[in-house]
Amino acid sequence: MPSPANVFNLNSSHIHVSYATGALGSKAGLTYHDAHQTLQFNEQDIRKVTTDLGDELTVTLHRTEDVGSTTFTLIIPTVALEVNQHINVHTIGITSMHQRPFAPVWHGQLDSYIVVKLHGTASSQPF
């Protein structure tokens, strides 16, 4: 009987992301790793929204008061498979730079984005 995938291990040439959904009573968690940092996020740190794209998971990578922040959004596709199976998946991650100027009046685009293609595996684990 198919069940939703609950563990994702995804890579690009620059980043590695692991995500466990928190299914069956376990806690959700996301690990983000790039050339400069490895960050771990627990369930409270992950902002999750379900859209037509799938689950959109957003975490804050860096925040500087009054200057801005950098966030990462992972698109989790819907995947169904048997328990203890894994399959190959492809998705995207979006790094967003959010500028917040010191001056109260600012004109122009304050957000910029880098989209990266991710590939890896999705599995259904019996936590």
Secondary structure, DSSP 8 states (H G I E B T S, - for coil): --EE--EEEEE-SS-EEEEE--GGG---EEEEE-SS-EEEEEGGG-EEEEETTEEEEEEEEEEETTTEEEEEEEEE---EE-TT-EEEEEEEEEEEEEE--SSS---S--EEEEEEEEEEEEE----
